[in-house]
């Protein structure tokens, strides 16, 4: 479904005449133009992009700009938006209740010369078009390349921070715009913290190391976690934990197809981990949607009430975390297809022993 069709559907169901997109993420989703500040006013007849002087030339010269009929540079932005509201006979405009602060909502109500109503847009970006999937796939390809480079580079005696810096540099060298989140490097006992911040801990022989990383490409994210082991895999307990997470993740991925809910995916992974006696150590949801934001709808979690449909991109990332011992997480990015699923990240998930 085209983006305009999605917005038209919302206009029809709410009886509104226009939508005001204020969040940078939704503006980029609709227009493919990045700016820290700006507005998109969408009506059935025309779409307007309002940007300030910092972005005006870039918007006019952009080769990627899409869905926009008119670019308007602002000074007194609400006067300019009101002109278009009047021109298009807009009686009611919707804004993003899931993004806009109370202060801005009040400003919209005070300044816009029409009825203003809040609407939750948090599910609008769930289904990706082909172009969006291509950008996510490219971000995933870069991430895989960086992981291959990590396996060549990393060795015992290095600190977690050294590895995190290497990851950042190599994403940029391989064509990423920027990281999609701060890299997580968790070695040895630090692996028991799902969102560990890299430290100056020196990685030892026999350490299991969890590396969670991702990047942006053309405004779209990747998010991949691999757990590998340094020098030897003599730690039978950690190997058993790895195998349990691996099998749970495989079951979760294999279940992905249109019609299943995120909650069911999570339950499949959790039940398997529980059956192996580690249920209490799997302490987060199994995954999330990703696209312009690293975490967006739909969620594969206890609260994941959305039904998966073709074109959604989700992560599957079960983990086991045992305080003072360590942890394992394996994460892949998955596209929901007509019949089932397709890997966006590479299914390179067997335990790697870095010699």
Secondary structure as the mmCIF struct_conf table of DSSP 4:
data_model
#
loop_
_struct_conf.conf_type_id
_struct_conf.id
_struct_conf.beg_label_comp_id
_struct_conf.beg_label_asym_id
_struct_conf.beg_label_seq_id
_struct_conf.end_label_comp_id
_struct_conf.end_label_asym_id
_struct_conf.end_label_seq_id
HELX_RH_AL_P HELX_RH_AL_P1 UNK A 3 UNK A 14
TURN_TY1_P TURN_TY1_P1 UNK A 15 UNK A 15
BEND BEND1 UNK A 17 UNK A 17
STRN STRN1 UNK A 18 UNK A 21
BEND BEND2 UNK A 23 UNK A 23
HELX_RH_AL_P HELX_RH_AL_P2 UNK A 24 UNK A 31
BEND BEND3 UNK A 36 UNK A 37
STRN STRN2 UNK A 39 UNK A 43
BEND BEND4 UNK A 44 UNK A 45
STRN STRN3 UNK A 47 UNK A 52
TURN_TY1_P TURN_TY1_P2 UNK A 53 UNK A 55
HELX_RH_AL_P HELX_RH_AL_P3 UNK A 56 UNK A 61
BEND BEND5 UNK A 63 UNK A 64
BEND BEND6 UNK A 67 UNK A 67
BEND BEND7 UNK A 69 UNK A 69
STRN STRN4 UNK A 70 UNK A 74
BEND BEND8 UNK A 75 UNK A 76
HELX_RH_AL_P HELX_RH_AL_P4 UNK A 77 UNK A 87
TURN_TY1_P TURN_TY1_P3 UNK A 88 UNK A 89
BEND BEND9 UNK A 91 UNK A 91
STRN STRN5 UNK A 92 UNK A 96
TURN_TY1_P TURN_TY1_P4 UNK A 97 UNK A 99
HELX_RH_AL_P HELX_RH_AL_P5 UNK A 102 UNK A 111
BEND BEND10 UNK A 112 UNK A 114
STRN STRN6 UNK A 115 UNK A 119
TURN_TY1_P TURN_TY1_P5 UNK A 122 UNK A 125
BEND BEND11 UNK A 126 UNK A 126
STRN STRN7 UNK A 127 UNK A 127
HELX_RH_AL_P HELX_RH_AL_P6 UNK A 130 UNK A 153
TURN_TY1_P TURN_TY1_P6 UNK A 156 UNK A 157
STRN STRN8 UNK A 159 UNK A 159
HELX_RH_AL_P HELX_RH_AL_P7 UNK A 160 UNK A 173
TURN_TY1_P TURN_TY1_P7 UNK A 174 UNK A 175
BEND BEND12 UNK A 177 UNK A 177
STRN STRN9 UNK A 178 UNK A 179
BEND BEND13 UNK A 180 UNK A 181
HELX_LH_PP_P HELX_LH_PP_P1 UNK A 182 UNK A 183
STRN STRN10 UNK A 184 UNK A 187
HELX_RH_3T_P HELX_RH_3T_P1 UNK A 188 UNK A 192
BEND BEND14 UNK A 193 UNK A 193
TURN_TY1_P TURN_TY1_P8 UNK A 194 UNK A 195
HELX_LH_PP_P HELX_LH_PP_P2 UNK A 196 UNK A 198
BEND BEND15 UNK A 200 UNK A 200
HELX_LH_PP_P HELX_LH_PP_P3 UNK A 201 UNK A 201
STRN STRN11 UNK A 202 UNK A 202
HELX_LH_PP_P HELX_LH_PP_P4 UNK A 203 UNK A 203
TURN_TY1_P TURN_TY1_P9 UNK A 205 UNK A 206
STRN STRN12 UNK A 208 UNK A 213
STRN STRN13 UNK A 215 UNK A 217
TURN_TY1_P TURN_TY1_P10 UNK A 218 UNK A 219
STRN STRN14 UNK A 220 UNK A 221
STRN STRN15 UNK A 224 UNK A 230
BEND BEND16 UNK A 231 UNK A 231
HELX_RH_AL_P HELX_RH_AL_P8 UNK A 236 UNK A 254
TURN_TY1_P TURN_TY1_P11 UNK A 255 UNK A 255
BEND BEND17 UNK A 257 UNK A 257
TURN_TY1_P TURN_TY1_P12 UNK A 258 UNK A 259
STRN STRN16 UNK A 261 UNK A 261
HELX_RH_AL_P HELX_RH_AL_P9 UNK A 262 UNK A 275
TURN_TY1_P TURN_TY1_P13 UNK A 276 UNK A 277
HELX_RH_3T_P HELX_RH_3T_P2 UNK A 279 UNK A 281
BEND BEND18 UNK A 284 UNK A 284
BEND BEND19 UNK A 286 UNK A 286
STRN STRN17 UNK A 287 UNK A 289
BEND BEND20 UNK A 291 UNK A 295
STRN STRN18 UNK A 296 UNK A 300
BEND BEND21 UNK A 301 UNK A 301
TURN_TY1_P TURN_TY1_P14 UNK A 302 UNK A 303
HELX_LH_PP_P HELX_LH_PP_P5 UNK A 306 UNK A 306
STRN STRN19 UNK A 307 UNK A 307
HELX_LH_PP_P HELX_LH_PP_P6 UNK A 308 UNK A 308
TURN_TY1_P TURN_TY1_P15 UNK A 310 UNK A 311
STRN STRN20 UNK A 312 UNK A 312
STRN STRN21 UNK A 313 UNK A 316
STRN STRN22 UNK A 319 UNK A 322
TURN_TY1_P TURN_TY1_P16 UNK A 323 UNK A 325
STRN STRN23 UNK A 326 UNK A 329
STRN STRN24 UNK A 331 UNK A 331
STRN STRN25 UNK A 332 UNK A 336
BEND BEND22 UNK A 338 UNK A 340
STRN STRN26 UNK A 341 UNK A 343
BEND BEND23 UNK A 344 UNK A 345
BEND BEND24 UNK A 350 UNK A 350
HELX_LH_PP_P HELX_LH_PP_P7 UNK A 351 UNK A 352
STRN STRN27 UNK A 353 UNK A 354
#
